[in-house]
Amino acid sequence: MKIARWTADGAGIGEGFVIDDRVIPFPDGQTVADILAGGLDAAHAAFGRVKGEPGTALAEVRLLAPVVPGSVRDFVAFEEHVEGVSAGVEGKSFVAPEWYEAPTFYFTNPHTILGPGESVAPPVSERLDFELEVAVVVGNAPRVGESNLTAADAAARIFGYTIMNDWSARDLQAREMKVRLGPAKGKDFGTSLGPWIVTADELEEYLDDDGFLAIRAEVRINGELVGEDLVSNMGWPFPELVAYASRNSRVVPADVLGSGTIGNGGCLGELWGRGSAIPALREGDEVRMTVEGIGELVATVGESVPAPELPPARPRPRARRRM
């Protein structure tokens, strides 16, 4: 099953299934949030009720991001990416020993989610980049207070998969990460998701013997292939990412967890770190991401948006009492 959100002719937001070349709303006015909370069983029940309905031609609607996420965790699960991007952003190739100990992630902005075909409006940057990722969408409402999931329990929380483009301003990212924090403004201006959510059962055939999702991912800039990898090259399978996210915490339906950037050219930062002369993204560039079993996510780079200036930190007296 494919789960999507869309709009057409200013008629509001539709939410439902993509079946062949048509979109069909969920029954009884249900939303993506409702279906995620109910899990795959609820999705199959809803699908059975509407699969014969005519719906609307996919070509007549504009797809939106397939989920309104409550949170977005972005992991860094590909060793090859870390090797390359550390050189491109920090000046030397280095994989910290701590990377191998546990899957690391950061939280990015759930309020700047972009849908298929929606242009990104980046900050002023000389090193604008993309990041090709596969993301899991959490479903199946957990019990109240449930945390510290096992990998097996976490696997049952994976409702489906979508493509994720973590847009990145590498010059801003490099500056703020020198402060031992971030990334922040180098990342939070836009994350693209789509074109839809493919339910987990649709991709079971691609799971290898170790539980890794062996699907092929590619990215092209203006039609030229610049990166390709198997998603199964990540250091941890998706259920372990979800389990780690739940440690002393919670994951809930509509949470999105990105795999991190694929290796072998999943972003320009990695390629720059390996000596590539491919230029940074510029206004008008098209980034096309294709993932086997899921689909394509396409976006163009829009005009950059200058931000108001802020002064640097001012020297302070470090007084402990008011004068």
Summary of the structure (lengths in Angstrom):
residues: 323
radius of gyration: 20.4
end to end distance: 67.3
largest distance: 76.7
contacts: 1082
relative contact order: 0.20
helix: 24%
strand: 29%
